[in-house]
Amino acid sequence: MSLASGLPRRRGETILVVDDEDAIRAVVVRSLEREGLDVREASDGFAALEAIEQDRPDVLLLDVAMPGLSGLEVLDRIGQRPELTSMPVILLTGRATHDDLVTGMRRGAYDFLTKPFRPAELTARVRAALRTVELVGRLERRNVELDRFAATAAHDLKSPLTIIRGASQLLRTRWDRLSEDLRTEQFASIGQAAIRASQMIDNLLELSRFDAHGGSSAVIPDPRGIADAVVAAAPLRPDDDVQVDGTWAPVTAAAADLQSALSNLVDNACHYGRSADGVLHARITSRVDPTAVVIEVSDAGPGIADAERPKVFDPFYAPAGSRDVNPASSGVGLAIVTRAAERWGGSAECVSAPTGTTFRLTLPPVTAEPGAAA
């Protein structure tokens, strides 16, 4: 059996339990479900490989001694796929020898549990494995972003620095031969280029801030007030029409994070969401669902193609033509939006709309535990 290539990483907490003994499997499943985990199960090694192929789990609990295809053989199959080697595998053993365990650890197992085990020990080991998954995912994402940053910085920062260098050299070598108007123009070019470079660096530092610190306990009692303040501070034109309405409620988040998310969404609308006549028609609306407060920022612009929507939150991703519209873009504004939401257990997405573009920001209400998934 071959495993599907390019299996996506899941952001949830999904556990696959593989054991040929129904009673033991039932105890493990019951213990983990009490922890609020999404638990799948398989009764043999072949079923385990099929389950991994269909929907990769975050953590694999794998019995060592199984008929047909043993746990160690399953571990070997997993080890042959580089994209699966970061998935923690916890070996479950009751009959395996010490040499089996050593072999399993050498073949890439993350941990092992000896049967019978206490439910508390089981859940503690699984939680530790999930933390490892989160850290590995964060490192993988950071490595990808560093690669993108290197390419972006080489291109985008080079442009304003070239302007600064050229203008300053012109002023230094030809000062006496330049008219006052040309001097003023060159000084203005230096200032604008410096502002652009500074904005790019500020945005990158803000993105890094969301990676460095997780959310803790915080409540925004009046999120509509933040939305109103964001609109008031936005670079709107006299004919622009931006309204805030809907049903609002307190949310679990930091005020600075919500302000940053909404500011980037409104700024995105100002640049890319204008109608053919150049006017921005946008709405910031809110509704209260049973488990979340949903805030949407919609515009009546040209919209985003279906193929582009899943990519727009990736740092440094720039759809074709977007830099022509906003040359000063650092490409991290929407990445900041999704990081701000995820920091508090929420989410951000670009949803399909009949016209224009709609960004949906989902945050936990104050009744939810801070940091819990909405």
Backbone torsions as a table, in degrees:
resi	resn	phi	psi	omega
1	MET	NA	135.2	177.2
2	SER	-108.1	144.8	179.0
3	LEU	-90.3	144.6	-178.8
4	ALA	-63.0	140.7	179.8
5	SER	-82.7	156.5	176.1
6	GLY	65.7	31.8	-178.4
7	LEU	-63.0	132.1	-176.9
8	PRO	-74.6	149.6	174.2
9	ARG	-80.2	135.8	177.2
10	ARG	-91.2	148.4	179.1
11	ARG	-96.5	-4.8	-177.1
12	GLY	-84.6	-158.4	179.5
13	GLU	-127.2	78.3	-175.4
14	THR	-105.5	128.9	-178.4
15	ILE	-117.6	133.0	173.4
16	LEU	-106.8	121.1	-179.5
17	VAL	-104.4	122.4	-177.6
18	VAL	-121.7	114.4	179.0
19	ASP	-159.1	137.4	-178.0
20	ASP	-81.7	-8.7	178.4
21	GLU	-95.6	114.5	-175.1
22	ASP	-58.8	-41.0	-175.9
23	ALA	-64.9	-45.7	179.6
24	ILE	-65.4	-42.3	179.5
25	ARG	-60.7	-39.4	-179.8
26	ALA	-65.2	-40.6	179.3
27	VAL	-64.4	-43.8	-179.7
28	VAL	-63.8	-46.4	-179.9
29	VAL	-60.4	-46.1	-178.7
30	ARG	-62.1	-42.5	-179.2
31	SER	-63.3	-42.2	-177.5
32	LEU	-75.2	-34.6	178.2
33	GLU	-66.1	-30.2	175.4
34	ARG	-63.8	-24.1	178.3
35	GLU	-84.5	3.0	-179.5
36	GLY	79.5	17.3	-179.2
37	LEU	-89.3	151.3	176.0
38	ASP	-87.1	110.3	-171.7
39	VAL	-111.5	129.1	172.0
40	ARG	-110.9	163.1	-179.6
41	GLU	-143.1	152.7	176.4
42	ALA	-143.5	146.9	-173.1
43	SER	-100.0	-3.9	177.6
44	ASP	-157.6	173.6	-175.6
45	GLY	-65.3	-38.8	180.0
46	PHE	-65.5	-41.8	177.2
47	ALA	-64.3	-33.4	177.9
48	ALA	-63.9	-46.5	179.1
49	LEU	-62.6	-38.1	178.6
50	GLU	-66.0	-40.2	179.1
51	ALA	-65.6	-39.4	178.0
52	ILE	-65.3	-38.3	179.2
53	GLU	-64.6	-39.1	-177.1
54	GLN	-76.0	-41.2	-174.9
55	ASP	-158.4	99.5	-174.6
56	ARG	-60.0	126.6	177.0
57	PRO	-80.9	165.2	175.6
58	ASP	-79.1	-36.8	180.0
59	VAL	-137.3	141.4	178.7
60	LEU	-114.3	121.3	171.6
61	LEU	-98.4	116.6	-165.5
62	LEU	-128.2	118.1	174.8
63	ASP	-67.8	136.3	-177.9
64	VAL	-75.3	-50.1	-173.2
65	ALA	-97.1	99.2	177.1
66	MET	-132.7	145.5	176.9
67	PRO	-71.8	155.1	177.9
68	GLY	86.4	-78.3	179.9
69	LEU	-130.1	110.0	-174.8
70	SER	-72.2	166.8	177.6
71	GLY	-60.9	-37.7	178.7
72	LEU	-66.3	-34.9	177.2
73	GLU	-69.6	-37.5	174.2
74	VAL	-61.7	-42.6	179.6
75	LEU	-60.9	-38.6	177.1
76	ASP	-63.5	-42.2	179.0
77	ARG	-61.4	-42.7	179.4
78	ILE	-63.9	-41.1	-178.4
79	GLY	-64.4	-18.4	178.7
80	GLN	-79.5	-9.2	-179.3
81	ARG	-113.7	106.0	-176.6
82	PRO	-55.4	-33.5	-177.4
83	GLU	-72.7	-9.8	179.4
84	LEU	-104.7	-8.5	-172.7
85	THR	-70.7	-16.4	177.5
86	SER	-85.0	-3.8	177.6
87	MET	-78.8	116.5	-179.1
88	PRO	-65.1	132.8	177.3
89	VAL	-116.2	119.9	176.8
90	ILE	-103.6	117.9	-178.7
91	LEU	-80.3	135.5	174.5
92	LEU	-107.1	125.5	-174.7
93	THR	-139.1	138.0	173.8
94	GLY	-128.6	-30.4	-177.4
95	ARG	-115.7	-9.1	-176.9
96	ALA	-68.7	148.7	179.1
97	THR	-83.2	169.4	176.2
98	HIS	-58.3	-39.2	179.3
99	ASP	-63.2	-35.5	176.9
100	ASP	-61.2	-43.4	-178.9
101	LEU	-65.7	-43.9	177.8
102	VAL	-60.2	-42.6	178.7
103	THR	-61.8	-43.5	179.8
104	GLY	-61.8	-42.7	179.6
105	MET	-66.5	-38.3	178.3
106	ARG	-66.7	-29.1	-179.2
107	ARG	-85.1	1.9	172.4
108	GLY	115.6	6.0	177.3
109	ALA	-64.2	145.3	-178.6
110	TYR	-82.5	-39.3	-174.3
111	ASP	-161.8	176.4	174.5
112	PHE	-147.5	154.8	176.5
113	LEU	-129.5	136.0	179.2
114	THR	-97.3	129.6	178.2
115	LYS	-77.6	142.6	-8.1
116	PRO	-77.6	151.5	-179.8
117	PHE	-127.7	158.4	179.3
118	ARG	-81.6	141.6	178.4
119	PRO	-55.7	-37.5	-179.5
120	ALA	-63.7	-39.3	178.3
121	GLU	-67.6	-40.3	178.2
122	LEU	-58.3	-52.0	-176.7
123	THR	-66.5	-34.1	178.1
124	ALA	-64.3	-42.4	179.1
125	ARG	-65.5	-40.3	-179.8
126	VAL	-67.2	-41.9	178.2
127	ARG	-61.8	-39.4	177.1
128	ALA	-63.0	-39.9	178.3
129	ALA	-65.4	-39.1	178.4
130	LEU	-65.0	-36.6	176.3
131	ARG	-64.6	-36.5	176.3
132	THR	-63.7	-42.5	177.0
133	VAL	-57.8	-44.8	-179.3
134	GLU	-62.8	-43.9	-179.4
135	LEU	-66.3	-42.5	178.5
136	VAL	-63.4	-43.0	178.3
137	GLY	-61.4	-39.8	179.2
138	ARG	-65.3	-40.9	178.6
139	LEU	-66.5	-41.0	178.5
140	GLU	-62.5	-43.9	179.8
141	ARG	-65.0	-40.2	179.4
142	ARG	-64.5	-39.2	178.8
143	ASN	-63.2	-42.5	177.6
144	VAL	-61.9	-42.8	-177.9
145	GLU	-68.4	-35.1	177.3
146	LEU	-63.7	-40.6	176.9
147	ASP	-62.4	-44.4	179.2
148	ARG	-66.3	-39.2	179.6
149	PHE	-61.9	-41.3	-179.7
150	ALA	-59.9	-44.4	179.9
151	ALA	-68.1	-41.4	-178.6
152	THR	-68.1	-45.0	-178.6
153	ALA	-62.9	-39.2	-179.6
154	ALA	-62.2	-33.6	-178.5
155	HIS	-88.9	-53.0	-170.3
156	ASP	-77.6	-39.8	178.6
157	LEU	-72.7	-25.5	179.1
158	LYS	-63.9	-34.9	-177.0
159	SER	-63.8	-55.8	179.3
160	PRO	-65.0	-33.6	179.1
161	LEU	-67.4	-35.8	176.5
162	THR	-64.3	-40.7	177.8
163	ILE	-63.0	-45.7	-179.6
164	ILE	-61.5	-45.0	-179.3
165	ARG	-63.8	-46.3	-178.0
166	GLY	-65.4	-44.1	-178.9
167	ALA	-67.1	-42.2	-179.7
168	SER	-66.0	-37.5	178.0
169	GLN	-66.6	-38.7	178.1
170	LEU	-63.7	-43.7	179.5
171	LEU	-65.1	-35.8	-176.7
172	ARG	-73.8	-40.2	-173.0
173	THR	-91.4	-21.9	-174.9
174	ARG	-128.4	25.6	-175.9
175	TRP	-52.5	-48.6	-174.9
176	ASP	-68.0	-22.0	-177.2
177	ARG	-98.0	-0.1	179.8
178	LEU	-96.1	139.2	175.0
179	SER	-71.3	164.3	179.5
180	GLU	-61.6	-37.2	179.1
181	ASP	-64.2	-41.6	179.3
182	LEU	-67.8	-36.7	176.2
183	ARG	-61.8	-46.0	179.5
184	THR	-61.0	-39.7	-180.0
185	GLU	-64.6	-41.6	-179.6
186	GLN	-68.5	-39.7	176.3
187	PHE	-63.0	-38.5	178.1
188	ALA	-65.0	-39.8	178.5
189	SER	-62.3	-41.5	178.3
190	ILE	-62.6	-44.0	-179.2
191	GLY	-63.6	-44.5	-179.8
192	GLN	-65.0	-41.2	179.6
193	ALA	-65.8	-39.1	178.3
194	ALA	-64.8	-40.4	178.3
195	ILE	-63.0	-42.7	-179.7
196	ARG	-62.1	-46.6	179.9
197	ALA	-63.5	-39.9	179.9
198	SER	-64.9	-40.4	178.6
199	GLN	-63.5	-41.4	178.4
200	MET	-61.0	-45.1	-179.7
201	ILE	-65.5	-41.8	178.8
202	ASP	-60.4	-42.2	179.7
203	ASN	-65.0	-39.9	178.7
204	LEU	-66.3	-38.7	177.3
205	LEU	-66.0	-37.3	178.6
206	GLU	-66.4	-40.8	176.6
207	LEU	-60.9	-41.9	178.8
208	SER	-64.0	-32.7	179.7
209	ARG	-61.6	-39.0	-179.8
210	PHE	-71.1	-28.5	176.9
211	ASP	-76.1	-31.4	-171.4
212	ALA	-81.2	-26.4	-173.5
213	HIS	-131.4	126.5	175.9
214	GLY	-81.2	162.5	179.4
215	GLY	-75.2	148.7	174.9
216	SER	-121.9	-152.0	-177.4
217	SER	-82.9	120.7	177.3
218	ALA	-156.5	149.7	-178.3
219	VAL	-135.6	136.3	172.3
220	ILE	-106.9	105.5	-177.3
221	PRO	-71.6	-25.9	-175.8
222	ASP	-134.1	73.9	179.8
223	PRO	-64.1	-26.4	177.4
224	ARG	-64.2	-35.2	177.7
225	GLY	-60.6	-36.4	177.1
226	ILE	-68.0	-41.6	178.1
227	ALA	-61.0	-43.8	178.3
228	ASP	-61.4	-41.2	-179.3
229	ALA	-66.8	-37.3	178.3
230	VAL	-63.7	-44.6	178.9
231	VAL	-63.5	-41.6	-179.2
232	ALA	-62.7	-31.4	-177.6
233	ALA	-93.0	-5.9	-175.6
234	ALA	-71.1	150.4	179.6
235	PRO	-78.2	68.5	-177.0
236	LEU	-87.2	153.4	174.6
237	ARG	-92.9	161.9	-175.8
238	PRO	-55.6	-35.1	-177.3
239	ASP	-87.8	-5.1	-177.6
240	ASP	-65.5	145.9	-179.4
241	ASP	-125.6	101.2	179.5
242	VAL	-123.4	119.4	-175.4
243	GLN	-117.7	150.0	174.6
244	VAL	-118.2	122.2	-180.0
245	ASP	-151.6	-168.4	-179.4
246	GLY	99.0	-172.5	179.6
247	THR	-103.9	118.9	-175.4
248	TRP	-109.1	153.3	178.6
249	ALA	-150.9	158.2	177.6
250	PRO	-58.0	146.3	-179.4
251	VAL	-128.2	158.1	175.3
252	THR	-88.8	101.7	179.6
253	ALA	-176.8	169.8	173.9
254	ALA	-91.2	141.5	-178.2
255	ALA	-58.4	-40.0	-179.5
256	ALA	-64.0	-34.5	-179.7
257	ASP	-70.8	-43.7	178.1
258	LEU	-64.9	-40.7	178.5
259	GLN	-61.7	-42.1	178.9
260	SER	-63.5	-43.7	-179.5
261	ALA	-63.4	-49.2	-178.4
262	LEU	-67.0	-36.6	179.1
263	SER	-62.1	-41.9	179.6
264	ASN	-69.0	-35.8	178.3
265	LEU	-68.3	-42.3	178.5
266	VAL	-67.6	-40.8	177.3
267	ASP	-61.3	-40.0	176.9
268	ASN	-61.1	-42.2	178.4
269	ALA	-64.4	-38.8	-179.4
270	CYS	-61.7	-34.2	-177.7
271	HIS	-89.2	-38.9	-169.5
272	TYR	-118.2	-6.3	-173.3
273	GLY	-106.9	17.8	-178.2
274	ARG	-81.0	149.0	177.0
275	SER	-72.1	175.9	-178.2
276	ALA	-60.9	-26.8	179.7
277	ASP	-84.5	3.7	177.8
278	GLY	86.2	1.5	-179.2
279	VAL	-93.7	141.2	177.6
280	LEU	-95.6	119.1	172.8
281	HIS	-112.4	106.8	-174.1
282	ALA	-136.6	154.1	178.5
283	ARG	-134.1	136.8	169.6
284	ILE	-112.1	109.4	-176.3
285	THR	-120.0	160.3	179.4
286	SER	-140.0	147.8	171.9
287	ARG	-142.2	157.3	-177.9
288	VAL	-109.8	112.4	174.4
289	ASP	-92.5	169.6	-178.8
290	PRO	-57.3	-33.2	-175.7
291	THR	-120.4	7.7	-175.4
292	ALA	-162.5	158.4	167.0
293	VAL	-103.8	123.0	-174.7
294	VAL	-108.2	119.3	179.6
295	ILE	-112.6	128.4	-179.6
296	GLU	-120.8	138.3	174.6
297	VAL	-116.4	113.0	-174.9
298	SER	-119.8	146.8	175.0
299	ASP	-133.4	172.3	-178.4
300	ALA	-111.8	30.4	-178.2
301	GLY	-81.4	-160.4	-175.4
302	PRO	-72.2	-13.0	177.8
303	GLY	83.8	177.2	-179.1
304	ILE	-123.1	132.9	-179.3
305	ALA	-61.3	149.0	-178.4
306	ASP	-55.2	-39.6	-177.7
307	ALA	-69.2	-22.5	-176.9
308	GLU	-87.8	-25.7	-170.9
309	ARG	-57.7	-43.4	-179.3
310	PRO	-67.1	-16.6	-173.5
311	LYS	-96.4	-16.1	-168.1
312	VAL	-66.7	-20.2	179.3
313	PHE	-88.8	-3.6	177.6
314	ASP	-71.5	133.3	178.2
315	PRO	-59.0	135.7	174.9
316	PHE	71.9	7.3	176.4
317	TYR	-79.5	132.2	-178.3
318	ALA	-132.0	110.2	175.7
319	PRO	-59.1	156.4	-179.1
320	ALA	-55.9	129.0	177.1
321	GLY	87.2	-8.8	-175.8
322	SER	-68.5	-35.1	179.2
323	ARG	-70.9	-23.3	174.9
324	ASP	-68.5	-35.2	179.7
325	VAL	-75.1	-41.6	-177.2
326	ASN	-135.3	83.9	-177.3
327	PRO	-61.6	-23.8	-177.1
328	ALA	-83.5	-0.7	-177.3
329	SER	-63.4	136.0	176.6
330	SER	-91.4	-11.6	179.4
331	GLY	79.1	14.0	-178.7
332	VAL	-120.6	0.0	-175.9
333	GLY	-58.4	-48.9	-179.2
334	LEU	-73.8	-28.1	173.8
335	ALA	-63.4	-36.8	176.6
336	ILE	-63.7	-37.7	179.5
337	VAL	-59.7	-50.9	-176.8
338	THR	-69.3	-34.5	176.9
339	ARG	-66.5	-38.6	178.9
340	ALA	-62.5	-39.6	179.5
341	ALA	-71.6	-46.1	-177.6
342	GLU	-65.0	-27.5	179.6
343	ARG	-59.5	-27.4	-177.2
344	TRP	-111.4	17.3	178.1
345	GLY	83.5	14.3	179.1
346	GLY	-102.9	-158.1	-178.3
347	SER	-156.3	164.1	174.8
348	ALA	-136.5	140.8	179.3
349	GLU	-151.3	156.1	173.0
350	CYS	-102.6	113.4	-171.1
351	VAL	-101.5	157.0	178.6
352	SER	-68.1	136.2	179.7
353	ALA	-137.2	148.9	180.0
354	PRO	-57.4	-40.5	176.7
355	THR	-140.5	157.0	176.1
356	GLY	67.5	-156.1	-178.0
357	THR	-130.7	138.7	177.1
358	THR	-127.5	122.1	173.0
359	PHE	-103.5	132.8	-177.3
360	ARG	-114.1	123.9	178.8
361	LEU	-112.0	120.6	-177.6
362	THR	-113.0	125.8	-178.7
363	LEU	-130.4	149.3	178.0
364	PRO	-68.3	141.0	173.0
365	PRO	-72.5	169.9	-176.1
366	VAL	-67.9	-16.6	179.1
367	THR	-76.3	-15.9	179.0
368	ALA	-85.1	153.3	176.6
369	GLU	-67.3	129.6	-179.8
370	PRO	-55.6	132.4	179.9
371	GLY	89.9	-8.8	179.4
372	ALA	-78.8	152.8	-178.6
373	ALA	-68.3	137.1	179.0
374	ALA	-76.4	NA	NA
